[in-house]
Amino acid sequence: MANADHPFLHLAAPQIAGLTPYIPGKPVSELERELGIRDAVKLASNENPLGCGEAARAAYLAAAAELARYPDGGAFALRGAIAEHHGVDAAQVTVGNGSNDVLDLVARTFLGPGLDSVFSEHAFAVYPIATQAVGATARVAPARDYGHDLDAMAALVSARTRVVWIANPNNPTGTWVAAEPLRAFIAALPAHVIAVVDEAYFEYVEAPDYPDAGAWLADCPNLIVTRTFAKVHGLAALRVGYGLSHPAVAELLNRVRAPFNVNAPAQAAAVAALGDAEHVARSVAHNRTERARLAAGLAELGLDVIPSVCNFVTVDLGRPVGFVDQALLRRGVICRPVANYGLPNHLRISVGLAHENDRLLAALAAVLAEPAA
């Protein structure tokens, strides 16, 4: 609905008028409704194609027997399992309805009118949304080679800055920042700035100098690290994530956290998933093999692929993606255009099962051979 036609816009907070909502990947059900396709392949939302582990599934089903009961509002078991997994105190853990919820809690806690946050061009779309929703100002540093330019970001930090967002690795580009420069960047931030290191894709990264920022918490009291169970653990439907921070920071985040923000089956499944190292290893191994094969297949089509350490690759089609995206949808293949990230010629493709990746490559080859509309 256009702003000029909106009957309640005058009642909303001023910053909401120009806010563009987050646009998720197209669901398979929506494509089926629109085009009548019954065998669609979804490679749009960076989901784990292997699904969740059996331990998580069993825990979820067992918890479903108590759906009439409210969940543990303090997420005692989940926070304890996360704390043990990371070697921190449970008081340092904030749970969220997905890690996106934790990012929103950060904005609500530390940002507001007259303050600003800093993040990189091409970074995760939630950072500008969370910033603007609370009336703060977003300051965007130009990217370098599709990734974070820490020097450019540091140059934007001012007395008004309260949050710096670092996606490591970054969605939608798959790029990442090595340990030494990231640690130096965080250490150089003024004491009034919170550094948020968003590690949603952490488990997939196998680069030797990629850091676990959570290991720096003891020395960096202004650091928040976020993780999710939606990616490698395969629990995207349950929406559960968490943040790690200094206990005093976590206490502030919990002041604004909604009661019961993580449901009981999600808590149970997440606890089980943390203990299922075999499923994580199997998922990482699959991703390693299929990401390399997918990237090679795209390169064989003459396309430039941004090097990725995630469970997706982003490819430059050399032209606006609209025609290609629509043609792929008609062939039952759902990918993710990323023009809203400042990349109008790029398409983000999740790593799927082998046959799904084969179908994407075949469909894309056929589409690229067609004349553009």
VOVO-618821 format. One record per residue (C-alpha): residue number from 1; residue in one letter; x, y, z. Coordinates in steps of 0.02 Angstrom, whole numbers, plus 32768, in hexadecimal, padded with zeros to 4 digits. Example, Ala and Ser with C-alpha at 12.3 -4.5 7.8 and 13.67 -1.06 7.14 Angstrom:
REM VOVO-618821
<1 a <8267 7F1F 8186>>
<2 s <82AC 7FCB 8165>>
This chain:
REM VOVO-618821
<1 m <8000 8000 8000>>
<2 a <8047 80AA 7FCD>>
<3 n <8065 8126 805A>>
<4 a <7FF0 81A4 8009>>
<5 d <7F63 8124 8012>>
<6 h <7F83 80E5 80C1>>
<7 p <7EF3 8113 8136>>
<8 f <7F56 8100 81D8>>
<9 l <8001 8142 81A8>>
<10 h <7FE4 81E4 8207>>
<11 l <7FD0 8180 82A7>>
<12 a <8077 8126 8297>>
<13 a <811D 8160 82DE>>
<14 p <8174 81D2 825E>>
<15 q <8201 8158 8239>>
<16 i <8186 80D1 8203>>
<17 a <814B 8133 8169>>
<18 g <81EA 8111 8107>>
<19 l <8209 8062 8149>>
<20 t <820F 7FD3 80CC>>
<21 p <81E3 7F2B 8119>>
<22 y <8255 7E96 810D>>
<23 i <822A 7E2A 8075>>
<24 p <8247 7D70 8094>>
<25 g <826A 7CEE 800F>>
<26 k <81D2 7CB7 7FAC>>
<27 p <8181 7C1E 7FFC>>
<28 v <8164 7B84 7F93>>
<29 s <80A9 7B8E 7FBB>>
<30 e <80A0 7C3D 7F71>>
<31 l <80F1 7C07 7ECF>>
<32 e <807B 7B73 7EC6>>
<33 r <7FE5 7BE7 7EDB>>
<34 e <8025 7C61 7E58>>
<35 l <8061 7BEB 7DD0>>
<36 g <8016 7B42 7DFD>>
<37 i <80C3 7AF3 7E0F>>
<38 r <80C8 7A57 7E7B>>
<39 d <8181 7A2A 7E80>>
<40 a <81D4 7AD0 7EA8>>
<41 v <8286 7AD9 7EEC>>
<42 k <82A5 7B61 7F6C>>
<43 l <8357 7BA4 7F70>>
<44 a <832A 7C4F 7FB2>>
<45 s <8335 7C52 8070>>
<46 n <83DA 7BFD 809F>>
<47 e <8383 7B6E 80F7>>
<48 n <83DC 7ACB 8120>>
<49 p <83AA 7A53 8093>>
<50 l <83C7 79BE 8107>>
<51 g <8347 7A00 8182>>
<52 c <835B 79F2 823D>>
<53 g <83AC 7962 8299>>
<54 e <8348 78D0 82DE>>
<55 a <836E 7903 8392>>
<56 a <8324 79AF 8377>>
<57 r <828C 7966 831F>>
<58 a <826B 78EC 83AE>>
<59 a <827C 7975 8430>>
<60 y <8204 79E3 83D0>>
<61 l <8181 795A 83C4>>
<62 a <8191 7930 847C>>
<63 a <8179 79E7 84AC>>
<64 a <80DE 79F0 843D>>
<65 a <8083 7987 84BF>>
<66 e <807E 7A21 8530>>
<67 l <803F 7AA5 84B7>>
<68 a <7FC0 7AE5 8535>>
<69 r <804D 7B1D 85A9>>
<70 y <80AE 7BBE 859D>>
<71 p <8167 7BA6 857A>>
<72 d <81ED 7BCA 85FB>>
<73 g <81F6 7C87 85EB>>
<74 g <82AB 7C89 8624>>
<75 a <82DC 7BF9 85B0>>
<76 f <8340 7BAD 863F>>
<77 a <8370 7B0A 85E8>>
<78 l <8394 7B5C 8541>>
<79 r <83FC 7BE9 858C>>
<80 g <845B 7B68 85F3>>
<81 a <847F 7AFD 855A>>
<82 i <84B9 7B95 84F6>>
<83 a <8526 7BD0 8586>>
<84 e <8577 7B25 8596>>
<85 h <8592 7B1B 84DA>>
<86 h <85EF 7BC1 84DA>>
<87 g <8642 7BB7 8583>>
<88 v <85EA 7C51 85C7>>
<89 d <8571 7C74 8655>>
<90 a <84B7 7C62 8636>>
<91 a <84A4 7D19 866B>>
<92 q <84FF 7D46 85CA>>
<93 v <847C 7CF5 855A>>
<94 t <83E3 7D4C 850F>>
<95 v <836B 7CDD 84AE>>
<96 g <8306 7D1A 841C>>
<97 n <827C 7CEB 83A4>>
<98 g <8306 7CD0 8325>>
<99 s <83A8 7D35 832D>>
<100 n <8347 7DBD 82D1>>
<101 d <82E6 7DD7 8373>>
<102 v <8389 7DF3 83D1>>
<103 l <83C0 7E74 834F>>
<104 d <831B 7ECE 8369>>
<105 l <8336 7EC9 8426>>
<106 v <83E0 7F1B 840E>>
<107 a <8392 7FA9 83A9>>
<108 r <8305 7FC2 8427>>
<109 t <8380 7FC3 84B8>>
<110 f <840D 802F 8476>>
<111 l <83C8 8098 83E7>>
<112 g <8348 8123 83D7>>
<113 p <832C 81D2 838E>>
<114 g <83CC 8237 8386>>
<115 l <843A 819B 8385>>
<116 d <8480 8135 82F6>>
<117 s <84C1 808A 82C6>>
<118 v <8547 805C 8249>>
<119 f <854A 7FC9 81D1>>
<120 s <858E 7F99 8127>>
<121 e <8544 7FAA 807B>>
<122 h <84FA 7F02 8044>>
<123 a <84E6 7ECB 80FA>>
<124 f <844F 7E71 8143>>
<125 a <83AD 7ECF 8123>>
<126 v <8373 7EC6 81D8>>
<127 y <83F7 7F44 8212>>
<128 p <83AA 7FDA 81B9>>
<129 i <82F9 7FA1 81E4>>
<130 a <831F 7F8D 829D>>
<131 t <837A 8034 829F>>
<132 q <82F3 8098 8248>>
<133 a <8265 8045 82A9>>
<134 v <82A2 8095 834B>>
<135 g <82C1 8140 82FC>>
<136 a <837E 8133 82F2>>
<137 t <83E8 815E 825B>>
<138 a <8442 80DD 81F1>>
<139 r <84F2 8105 81B5>>
<140 v <852A 8091 8129>>
<141 a <85E1 8075 80FD>>
<142 p <860C 8049 8049>>
<143 a <8639 7F92 8033>>
<144 r <86E3 7F54 7FFA>>
<145 d <86E0 7EBD 7F85>>
<146 y <862B 7E9F 7FB9>>
<147 g <865F 7E91 8070>>
<148 h <8677 7EFF 810A>>
<149 d <86F7 7F8B 80FE>>
<150 l <8720 7F9F 81B7>>
<151 d <8783 803F 819D>>
<152 a <86EF 808F 8143>>
<153 m <867B 8055 81CE>>
<154 a <86EE 8099 8256>>
<155 a <86F0 8142 81FE>>
<156 l <8632 814F 8213>>
<157 v <8633 8132 82CF>>
<158 s <8609 81D2 832E>>
<159 a <85CF 820E 83D8>>
<160 r <851E 81E1 83A2>>
<161 t <8548 812E 8371>>
<162 r <850A 80A8 83E7>>
<163 v <850D 8009 837E>>
<164 v <857F 7FC6 82F6>>
<165 w <853D 7F2D 829A>>
<166 i <85B9 7EB0 824F>>
<167 a <8574 7E1A 81F2>>
<168 n <85FD 7D96 81F5>>
<169 p <85E7 7D42 817F>>
<170 n <8577 7DB8 8121>>
<171 n <84CE 7D96 80D4>>
<172 p <84B1 7DA7 803F>>
<173 t <8565 7DAD 7FFF>>
<174 g <85B3 7D1C 805F>>
<175 t <864E 7D84 8087>>
<176 w <86A4 7D85 8130>>
<177 v <871F 7DE4 819E>>
<178 a <87BA 7D8F 81E5>>
<179 a <87DF 7D87 829F>>
<180 e <886D 7E04 82AF>>
<181 p <881D 7E9A 8258>>
<182 l <8773 7E7B 82A8>>
<183 r <87BD 7E6F 8357>>
<184 a <8820 7F10 833B>>
<185 f <8784 7F68 82F9>>
<186 i <871D 7F39 8392>>
<187 a <87AA 7F68 840A>>
<188 a <87B7 8015 83BB>>
<189 l <86FF 803F 83CD>>
<190 p <86D2 80C3 844F>>
<191 a <8688 8083 84F1>>
<192 h <85DD 80CB 84C4>>
<193 v <85CC 805A 842A>>
<194 i <8587 7FA8 842C>>
<195 a <85D3 7F34 83AB>>
<196 v <855A 7EB0 836B>>
<197 v <85AE 7E1F 8311>>
<198 d <8526 7DBD 82B7>>
<199 e <8563 7D0A 82A1>>
<200 a <84C8 7CB9 8257>>
<201 y <8531 7C50 81DF>>
<202 f <85BE 7C2C 8259>>
<203 e <85BA 7B6F 8252>>
<204 y <85CF 7B67 8196>>
<205 v <8671 7BCB 8192>>
<206 e <8711 7B66 8182>>
<207 a <878E 7BF1 815C>>
<208 p <8822 7BDE 81D4>>
<209 d <8828 7C92 8210>>
<210 y <876C 7CA9 8223>>
<211 p <8749 7CDA 82D9>>
<212 d <86D1 7CA1 835E>>
<213 a <86A9 7D4D 83A1>>
<214 g <8656 7D00 8439>>
<215 a <8703 7CD4 8479>>
<216 w <8727 7D8F 848C>>
<217 l <8699 7DB7 8503>>
<218 a <8706 7DBA 859F>>
<219 d <8773 7E43 8553>>
<220 c <86EC 7EA1 84F3>>
<221 p <865E 7ED9 8567>>
<222 n <860C 7F3B 84D9>>
<223 l <85FD 7EA1 8469>>
<224 i <855E 7E41 843D>>
<225 v <856B 7DA2 83D5>>
<226 t <84CE 7D5A 8386>>
<227 r <84AF 7CA9 8346>>
<228 t <841A 7C4A 8300>>
<229 f <83D5 7B9A 82FA>>
<230 a <8384 7BBF 8251>>
<231 k <841A 7B96 81E3>>
<232 v <848C 7B01 8205>>
<233 h <8417 7AB9 828A>>
<234 g <8384 7ABB 8211>>
<235 l <8304 7B09 8288>>
<236 a <82D1 7B9F 821F>>
<237 a <8217 7B7D 8237>>
<238 l <8227 7B87 82F4>>
<239 r <827A 7C33 82FA>>
<240 v <82FB 7C24 8384>>
<241 g <839F 7C81 8397>>
<242 y <8406 7CD3 841E>>
<243 g <8483 7D58 844E>>
<244 l <851F 7D4D 84B9>>
<245 s <855D 7DE6 8516>>
<246 h <8599 7E2F 85BB>>
<247 p <8519 7E03 8643>>
<248 a <84EE 7EBB 865B>>
<249 v <84C9 7ECD 85A2>>
<250 a <8460 7E2F 85A2>>
<251 e <8400 7E71 8638>>
<252 l <83D2 7F0E 85D5>>
<253 l <839B 7EA8 853D>>
<254 n <832E 7E3C 85AD>>
<255 r <82D5 7ED6 85EE>>
<256 v <8285 7EEF 8543>>
<257 r <827C 7E38 850D>>
<258 a <81C8 7E00 84F7>>
<259 p <8189 7D7E 8573>>
<260 f <818F 7CCC 852F>>
<261 n <81E4 7D06 848F>>
<262 v <8226 7C57 8469>>
<263 n <81A1 7BD1 8468>>
<264 a <81B2 7B2E 84C9>>
<265 p <81C9 7AB5 8436>>
<266 a <824D 7B2B 83EE>>
<267 q <82AA 7B2F 8493>>
<268 a <82A8 7A71 849F>>
<269 a <82DF 7A57 83EB>>
<270 a <836B 7AD7 83FB>>
<271 v <83B1 7A83 8497>>
<272 a <83B4 79DD 843B>>
<273 a <8401 7A2C 839F>>
<274 l <8492 7A74 8403>>
<275 g <84C1 79C4 8437>>
<276 d <84B4 7979 8389>>
<277 a <8565 7995 8348>>
<278 e <854F 790A 82C9>>
<279 h <84C2 7965 8270>>
<280 v <8526 7A06 826D>>
<281 a <85BD 79AC 8224>>
<282 r <8552 7956 81A1>>
<283 s <8501 79FC 8170>>
<284 v <85A8 7A55 8163>>
<285 a <85F3 79C9 80FA>>
<286 h <855F 79CC 8083>>
<287 n <856A 7A88 8074>>
<288 r <8625 7A82 8051>>
<289 t <860F 7A09 7FC1>>
<290 e <8573 7A52 7F73>>
<291 r <85A5 7B09 7F86>>
<292 a <8646 7AE7 7F26>>
<293 r <85E8 7A87 7EA0>>
<294 l <8562 7B0D 7E92>>
<295 a <85E2 7B99 7E85>>
<296 a <8643 7B39 7E00>>
<297 g <85A4 7B1B 7D9C>>
<298 l <8578 7BD3 7DA0>>
<299 a <8628 7C02 7D6A>>
<300 e <8617 7B89 7CD8>>
<301 l <8581 7BEF 7CA1>>
<302 g <85F3 7C86 7C96>>
<303 l <85B2 7CD8 7D34>>
<304 d <8617 7D30 7DBC>>
<305 v <85FA 7CE2 7E67>>
<306 i <8626 7D3E 7F07>>
<307 p <8695 7CC9 7F6F>>
<308 s <8629 7C8C 7FFF>>
<309 v <8647 7C34 80A5>>
<310 c <858C 7C20 80C6>>
<311 n <8505 7BA8 808C>>
<312 f <84DF 7C14 7FF4>>
<313 v <8536 7C66 7F62>>
<314 t <850E 7D0E 7F14>>
<315 v <8527 7D1E 7E5A>>
<316 d <8535 7DB3 7DE6>>
<317 l <84C4 7D9C 7D4F>>
<318 g <850C 7E35 7CF8>>
<319 r <845F 7E81 7CE4>>
<320 p <83C6 7EA6 7D51>>
<321 v <8386 7E00 7D92>>
<322 g <82CC 7E1A 7D74>>
<323 f <82BF 7DB8 7CD2>>
<324 v <832D 7D2A 7D0F>>
<325 d <82D5 7D1E 7DB7>>
<326 q <8228 7D15 7D68>>
<327 a <8262 7C95 7CE9>>
<328 l <82AA 7C29 7D73>>
<329 l <8207 7C35 7DD5>>
<330 r <81A7 7BF8 7D3D>>
<331 r <821B 7B62 7D3E>>
<332 g <81F6 7B44 7DF6>>
<333 v <829C 7B84 7E3B>>
<334 i <8296 7C08 7EC4>>
<335 c <8332 7C70 7EE2>>
<336 r <8348 7D19 7F36>>
<337 p <8360 7DBC 7ED8>>
<338 v <83C4 7E35 7F44>>
<339 a <83A4 7EDE 7EF4>>
<340 n <8368 7F1A 7F9F>>
<341 y <841B 7F01 7FDA>>
<342 g <8460 7F73 7F54>>
<343 l <8487 7EE2 7EE0>>
<344 p <8409 7EEF 7E50>>
<345 n <846A 7E79 7DDD>>
<346 h <8485 7DF1 7E5F>>
<347 l <8424 7D55 7E8F>>
<348 r <8440 7CFB 7F34>>
<349 i <8433 7C3E 7F26>>
<350 s <8428 7BCD 7FBE>>
<351 v <8488 7B2A 7FBB>>
<352 g <8408 7AA0 7FA9>>
<353 l <840C 79E6 7F94>>
<354 a <8470 79A5 7F00>>
<355 h <83D8 798C 7E91>>
<356 e <8396 7A3A 7EBF>>
<357 n <843A 7A8B 7E91>>
<358 d <843D 7A2A 7DEE>>
<359 r <838E 7A67 7DC6>>
<360 l <83C0 7B1B 7DE9>>
<361 l <8459 7B10 7D79>>
<362 a <83F5 7AC1 7CEB>>
<363 a <8369 7B40 7CFA>>
<364 l <83E1 7BD3 7D03>>
<365 a <8440 7B96 7C6A>>
<366 a <839D 7B8D 7C09>>
<367 v <8366 7C39 7C43>>
<368 l <840B 7C8B 7C19>>
<369 a <83FF 7C44 7B69>>
<370 e <835A 7C9F 7B4F>>
<371 p <8353 7D53 7B10>>
<372 a <832D 7DCE 7B9C>>
<373 a <827E 7E15 7B99>>
